[in-house]
Amino acid sequence: MISIANPEINGEDSALLAPASRATLAWCDLTQGFARLWMWSALAWQDIKLRYRGSVLGPFWMTISTVAMIAGMAVIYSQLFGMDIHKYVPYLAVGLIIWQFLAGIITEGCQTFLNEAAVIHEVRVPFSIHVYRSVLRNLIVFAHNMVIVPLGIAIFLLPVDWHLLTVIPAICVLALNGVWTSLLLGMLSARFRDVPPIIATIMQALFFFTPVIWPVGALKEWQIVATVNPFFAAVDVLRAPLIGTITAGSSWPVLIVTTIIGCAITFALFARFRTRIPYWV
């Protein structure tokens, strides 16, 4: 018989039997969920197909509605802000497309776990799969709307240079922000059902406080108020290279700091409350 006091058993072997920390389990959930790309990508495409089932144009209906909105707003707001319509239309169009992407991730992020309550209760899969699914679904819709951009570049003769390459890291950073936002709001909404309508109201207000349809220069000496806005940073790092302008000097630093802080806080909360998600939903 082997004694329980055996140092070999109590040493290395007991360490192997020790329960993993909350942070380790949370990290495993995120990595294992990401590794199942085939699953959440298929689910995201299925969501798109079901959402537009029976429609001939599918997600392009949103693109058409965006074009109609741009056409209606461009004439009025270009005069209101004293901008050349040939410069304002690309500014407005790209800004609206990016804002719709950000707003979609945030508002749908509130339903990340609530909409999948049955799956969470019946199927043992990483919770992060539902997060990646939500973000990819919005990226797909965003890609459909982005077909407007090449047309705009050709029609309005926008400059194309190496700055256009910064679109790639910008989209990657925005997607990463979408992950922590969906995870955080998904947990909060599962615990407190008042969160989704509150977030929807906040997003409506932020649309008018963020330079999406109006230029930063309209604030004059108060421009700092807009440039430190993380939502402006998110829009600017993607819009500026697409319309051939220079990204504001504060946009990337603000976006990177927001990403780091958001990821850190969300990971800590996910590690702490991950096991409670099935009970909340």
C-alpha positions as CSV (number, residue, x, y, z in Angstrom):
1,M,0.0,0.0,0.0
2,I,1.3,3.5,-0.9
3,S,1.2,5.9,2.0
4,I,-0.8,9.1,1.6
5,A,2.2,10.9,3.1
6,N,4.4,9.9,0.2
7,P,6.0,13.2,-0.9
8,E,5.9,12.1,-4.5
9,I,2.2,11.7,-4.4
10,N,1.6,14.9,-2.5
11,G,4.0,16.8,-4.8
12,E,3.9,16.5,-8.5
13,D,0.9,14.2,-8.7
14,S,-1.2,16.2,-6.4
15,A,-0.4,19.3,-8.4
16,L,-1.8,17.6,-11.5
17,L,-5.0,16.8,-9.6
18,A,-5.4,20.3,-8.3
19,P,-8.4,22.2,-9.8
20,A,-7.6,24.8,-12.4
21,S,-8.0,28.4,-11.5
22,R,-10.9,30.5,-12.8
23,A,-8.6,32.5,-15.1
24,T,-7.3,29.3,-16.6
25,L,-10.7,28.0,-17.2
26,A,-11.8,31.3,-18.7
27,W,-8.8,31.3,-21.0
28,C,-9.5,27.7,-22.1
29,D,-13.0,28.7,-22.9
30,L,-11.9,31.5,-25.1
31,T,-9.2,29.5,-26.9
32,Q,-11.2,26.3,-27.3
33,G,-14.2,28.3,-28.6
34,F,-12.0,30.1,-31.1
35,A,-10.5,26.8,-32.2
36,R,-13.9,25.7,-33.2
37,L,-14.0,28.1,-36.2
38,W,-16.0,25.6,-38.2
39,M,-18.8,25.7,-35.7
40,W,-19.3,29.4,-35.0
41,S,-18.7,30.4,-38.6
42,A,-21.3,27.9,-39.8
43,L,-23.8,29.2,-37.2
44,A,-23.1,32.8,-38.2
45,W,-23.9,32.0,-41.8
46,Q,-26.9,30.1,-40.8
47,D,-28.1,33.2,-38.9
48,I,-27.8,35.3,-42.0
49,K,-29.7,32.8,-44.1
50,L,-32.5,32.5,-41.6
51,R,-32.7,36.3,-41.1
52,Y,-33.2,36.9,-44.8
53,R,-35.0,33.6,-45.7
54,G,-37.3,34.1,-48.6
55,S,-35.6,37.4,-49.6
56,V,-34.1,37.7,-53.1
57,L,-31.5,40.3,-52.1
58,G,-30.9,39.2,-48.6
59,P,-28.5,41.4,-46.6
60,F,-28.2,43.7,-49.6
61,W,-31.6,45.2,-48.5
62,M,-29.7,46.9,-45.7
63,T,-27.2,48.2,-48.2
64,I,-30.0,49.6,-50.3
65,S,-31.6,51.3,-47.3
66,T,-28.2,52.8,-46.3
67,V,-27.8,54.2,-49.8
68,A,-31.2,55.7,-49.7
69,M,-30.4,57.3,-46.3
70,I,-27.2,58.7,-47.6
71,A,-28.9,60.2,-50.6
72,G,-31.5,61.8,-48.4
73,M,-29.1,63.2,-45.8
74,A,-26.3,64.3,-48.1
75,V,-28.0,67.2,-49.7
76,I,-29.3,68.7,-46.5
77,Y,-26.4,68.1,-44.1
78,S,-23.7,69.1,-46.6
79,Q,-25.4,72.6,-46.7
80,L,-25.9,72.6,-42.9
81,F,-22.2,71.9,-42.2
82,G,-21.0,74.0,-45.2
83,M,-19.1,71.1,-46.8
84,D,-18.6,70.3,-50.5
85,I,-21.1,67.6,-51.3
86,H,-18.4,65.6,-53.2
87,K,-16.4,65.4,-50.0
88,Y,-19.3,65.0,-47.6
89,V,-21.0,62.1,-49.3
90,P,-18.0,59.7,-48.9
91,Y,-17.5,61.0,-45.3
92,L,-21.2,60.4,-44.5
93,A,-21.5,57.0,-46.3
94,V,-18.5,55.4,-44.8
95,G,-19.3,56.8,-41.4
96,L,-22.8,55.4,-41.4
97,I,-21.6,52.0,-42.6
98,I,-19.1,51.8,-39.8
99,W,-21.5,53.0,-37.2
100,Q,-24.1,50.4,-38.2
101,F,-21.4,47.8,-37.7
102,L,-20.5,49.1,-34.3
103,A,-24.1,49.5,-33.2
104,G,-25.0,46.1,-34.5
105,I,-22.3,44.4,-32.5
106,I,-23.2,46.3,-29.3
107,T,-27.0,45.9,-29.4
108,E,-26.8,42.3,-30.6
109,G,-24.1,41.6,-28.1
110,C,-26.6,42.1,-25.3
111,Q,-28.5,39.1,-26.6
112,T,-25.4,36.9,-26.9
113,F,-26.4,34.5,-24.2
114,L,-30.1,35.2,-23.8
115,N,-30.8,34.1,-27.4
116,E,-28.9,30.9,-26.8
117,A,-30.4,29.9,-23.5
118,A,-31.7,26.6,-24.7
119,V,-28.3,25.6,-26.3
120,I,-26.4,26.7,-23.1
121,H,-28.7,24.5,-21.0
122,E,-28.6,21.4,-23.2
123,V,-25.2,21.4,-25.0
124,R,-21.8,21.6,-23.3
125,V,-19.8,24.0,-25.6
126,P,-17.5,26.9,-24.7
127,F,-19.5,30.1,-24.0
128,S,-17.2,32.1,-26.2
129,I,-18.6,30.3,-29.3
130,H,-21.8,32.4,-29.0
131,V,-19.6,35.5,-28.8
132,Y,-17.6,34.7,-31.9
133,R,-20.8,33.8,-33.7
134,S,-22.3,37.2,-33.0
135,V,-19.3,39.2,-34.0
136,L,-18.8,37.2,-37.3
137,R,-22.5,37.7,-38.1
138,N,-22.1,41.4,-37.9
139,L,-18.9,41.3,-39.9
140,I,-20.7,39.5,-42.7
141,V,-23.4,42.2,-42.8
142,F,-20.7,44.9,-42.7
143,A,-19.0,43.2,-45.6
144,H,-22.2,43.4,-47.6
145,N,-22.5,47.1,-46.9
146,M,-18.9,47.8,-47.8
147,V,-19.6,47.1,-51.5
148,I,-20.6,50.8,-51.5
149,V,-17.1,51.9,-50.8
150,P,-15.4,50.8,-54.1
151,L,-18.2,52.5,-56.0
152,G,-17.7,55.6,-54.0
153,I,-14.0,55.6,-54.6
154,A,-14.5,55.3,-58.4
155,I,-17.4,57.9,-58.6
156,F,-15.8,60.6,-56.3
157,L,-12.2,59.9,-57.5
158,L,-11.0,59.4,-53.9
159,P,-7.2,59.0,-53.6
160,V,-5.9,55.5,-53.1
161,D,-2.5,55.1,-51.4
162,W,-0.7,52.9,-48.9
163,H,-2.8,54.3,-46.1
164,L,-5.5,52.0,-47.4
165,L,-3.6,49.1,-46.0
166,T,-4.3,50.3,-42.4
167,V,-7.9,49.2,-43.0
168,I,-6.8,45.6,-42.3
169,P,-5.5,46.1,-38.7
170,A,-8.4,48.5,-38.1
171,I,-11.0,45.8,-38.8
172,C,-9.0,43.3,-36.7
173,V,-8.9,45.7,-33.7
174,L,-12.6,46.5,-34.1
175,A,-13.5,42.8,-34.3
176,L,-11.4,42.3,-31.1
177,N,-13.4,45.1,-29.4
178,G,-16.5,43.4,-30.7
179,V,-15.5,40.2,-28.9
180,W,-15.0,41.8,-25.4
181,T,-18.0,44.0,-25.9
182,S,-20.3,41.1,-26.8
183,L,-19.0,39.0,-23.9
184,L,-19.3,41.8,-21.3
185,L,-22.8,43.0,-22.4
186,G,-23.9,39.4,-22.9
187,M,-23.1,38.6,-19.2
188,L,-24.6,41.8,-17.9
189,S,-27.8,41.4,-19.9
190,A,-28.1,37.8,-18.7
191,R,-27.9,39.0,-15.1
192,F,-29.8,42.3,-15.5
193,R,-32.6,42.3,-18.1
194,D,-32.8,46.0,-18.1
195,V,-29.4,46.3,-19.8
196,P,-30.5,45.8,-23.4
197,P,-33.0,48.7,-23.6
198,I,-30.6,50.9,-21.6
199,I,-27.8,50.2,-24.1
200,A,-30.1,50.8,-27.1
201,T,-31.0,54.2,-25.7
202,I,-27.4,55.1,-25.0
203,M,-26.4,54.1,-28.6
204,Q,-29.1,56.4,-30.0
205,A,-27.7,59.3,-28.0
206,L,-24.1,58.4,-28.9
207,F,-24.9,58.6,-32.6
208,F,-25.5,62.3,-32.3
209,F,-22.5,62.9,-29.9
210,T,-20.1,61.1,-32.2
211,P,-18.8,62.7,-35.4
212,V,-20.5,60.3,-37.8
213,I,-22.7,62.6,-39.8
214,W,-21.0,65.9,-38.7
215,P,-17.3,66.9,-39.1
216,V,-15.0,67.2,-36.1
217,G,-14.1,70.7,-37.1
218,A,-17.7,71.8,-36.4
219,L,-16.8,71.8,-32.7
220,K,-13.9,74.3,-33.2
221,E,-12.1,74.8,-29.9
222,W,-14.0,71.9,-28.4
223,Q,-12.7,69.3,-30.9
224,I,-10.9,67.5,-28.0
225,V,-14.4,66.4,-26.8
226,A,-14.9,64.4,-30.0
227,T,-11.3,63.1,-30.4
228,V,-11.2,61.4,-27.0
229,N,-14.5,59.6,-27.8
230,P,-13.7,55.9,-28.3
231,F,-16.5,55.6,-30.8
232,F,-15.0,58.4,-32.9
233,A,-11.6,56.6,-32.7
234,A,-13.3,53.4,-33.9
235,V,-14.9,55.2,-36.8
236,D,-11.9,57.3,-37.7
237,V,-9.3,54.6,-38.0
238,L,-11.4,52.9,-40.6
239,R,-13.0,55.8,-42.3
240,A,-10.0,58.1,-42.8
241,P,-8.0,55.7,-45.0
242,L,-11.1,54.7,-47.0
243,I,-11.9,58.3,-48.0
244,G,-8.3,59.3,-48.4
245,T,-7.8,61.6,-45.4
246,I,-5.4,61.5,-42.5
247,T,-6.4,59.6,-39.3
248,A,-6.6,61.9,-36.2
249,G,-3.5,61.6,-34.1
250,S,-5.5,60.5,-31.0
251,S,-7.6,57.9,-32.7
252,W,-5.2,54.9,-32.6
253,P,-3.9,55.6,-29.1
254,V,-7.5,56.0,-27.8
255,L,-8.6,52.8,-29.6
256,I,-5.7,50.7,-28.3
257,V,-6.1,51.9,-24.7
258,T,-9.8,51.2,-24.9
259,T,-9.1,47.7,-26.3
260,I,-6.6,46.8,-23.6
261,I,-8.8,48.1,-20.7
262,G,-11.9,46.5,-22.1
263,C,-10.3,43.1,-22.6
264,A,-8.7,43.2,-19.1
265,I,-12.0,44.1,-17.3
266,T,-14.1,41.7,-19.4
267,F,-11.7,38.8,-18.9
268,A,-11.6,39.4,-15.1
269,L,-15.4,39.4,-15.0
270,F,-15.7,36.4,-17.3
271,A,-13.3,34.4,-15.1
272,R,-15.3,35.3,-12.0
273,F,-18.9,34.8,-13.3
274,R,-18.5,32.3,-16.2
275,T,-20.0,29.4,-14.3
276,R,-23.1,31.5,-13.4
277,I,-24.1,32.2,-17.0
278,P,-26.3,29.0,-17.3
279,Y,-28.2,30.0,-14.2
280,W,-28.7,33.6,-15.3
281,V,-30.2,32.7,-18.7
